[in-house]
């Protein structure tokens, strides 16, 4: 009986080695990643609701249903990336624009470096550009937040 058990053990071991060798050499068409996508785990509905309740003010109103749909279709493993997003508050951007808009600080904060340099060099377009930005900056901040959200899902 000991010989039979040893023979079975050796046979299983040899089969495992053959399988590993075939897997390494590409004999199996499905990769490890394709198997992972088979076991697609959608995000939990409570997580999606929590994210939207706490972060809806950072996005435009018409973008929220689209964000919900994208989160429902996303994998569970993207949750950490989405939670670690650095979303800018539109109200803070407006306050910074009122106080330091002539120096382009508002544009630097949301990541529009070129616009920030332009406002800095022209002193906010001699004040006109700075005043126009008081009305535009909140919407632009929400757009930048949405773009960052889209990048996190990729």
N, C-alpha and C positions, 0 to 999 in steps of 0.2 A: 504494500500500500504506500509506503514511503516513496518508492520509485515512481509510482503513478502520480502522486501529488507533485513530486519534483518535476516530472515530465510536463505536467499541465502548467506549472509555474513557468518553466522555461519557454513553453510554447506561447503563453500570453505575453511574456517579456519580449520575445522575438517579434510578435505581431505589433506590439506597441512601438518598437524601434522602427519597423517598416512604415507604420503610420506616420511617425514623426518625420522620417526621411522623405516620404511622399509629400507631406505637408510643406516641408522646407523647399522642396524642388518644384512646387507649384502644381502638383498632381490634383489637388483639390481646388476647384474653381472658386469656392466661396471663402472669402477671407474672414478673419475674426471680426472685422468691423461690420461686414454685412450681416453676420449673425446677431450682432448687437442691435442693429436696426430692426431686426425681426421682433425683438422683445421690446418694442417701443412702449415706454411708459409715459402716458400723458401727465401733464401737471395736475396736481390736486386742485379741485375747484375752490377749496378754502384758501389756498395760497394765492390763487388768481384774484379772488375777491379781496383778500387782504392787501395785495399789491395795488390794486386799483383804488381801494378806499384811501390808502395812505399817499398815493402818488398821482391821483387824477389831476390835482391842481398844477402839476408840472407839464401837462399836455393840453392841446387844444381839445375842446369838447367833441368835435367830430372825429378825433383820432382814438378816443377811448374804446368804442366798439371794435375797431380794427385791432387795437392792442389786445383786447380780450380774446378775439378770435385767434390771433397769433400765439398768445400764451396757451390757449387750449390745444393748439396743434404742436406746440414745442415739447421737446423731451424734458423729462424731470431733471436731467443732469445740467441743463442750462439755468436752473433756478439760482445757483450761487452767483453766476455772472450777472444775472438780472438784478439780484438783490444788492450787488456791490456797485451798481451804476452810480455815478456821481451826477445826480440831477440838480440843475440850478433852479433856484426859486425865482419866478418871474417878478414877484413883488420886490425882492432884494435887488434885482437888476434895475427895476424902475427907480428905486431910491438911490442907487449908485449912479444911475444916469442923470438924475436931477442934481446930485451933489458934485459928481466928477465927470459928467458927460463931455465937457469941453476938452478934457484931456484924453478921452477915449477909453477910460478905465472900464466903462460898462461893456464895451466891445471886447476888451482883453479878457474880462471875466468869463464871457460866454464862449470864447475861443475864436472870435473873428479878429485875428491878429492884424490882417491887412487893413481892415476898417479902423481898428484901433490906432494903428500908426498914422493913417490918413487923418483921423480926427485930432490926433496929437499934434501933427505938423501944421494943421490949419486952424488950430484952436477951436475945434468943433465946427469947422466951416464958418468961422466968424460968428459963432453962436447959433446960426440958422440950423445947421446939421444937428447940433445938440438938442435943439427944441423939437425938431422932427423926430429924433430918436426917442423922445419921451413918449410918443404915441406908438412907436414901432417896436421898442425893445422887448416888451413883454411877449408879443407874438413871436419874435425872433428867438427868444429864450426857449419858448415851448417847442419851436421847430428844431432847435439844436438838441433839446432833450429827446425828441422823437427820433432824430437821426442816430443819437447815441444808443437808444433802445434798439433800433433796427440793427446796428452793428453788433450789439451783444447777442442777438439771436442767430447771427450767422455762424 
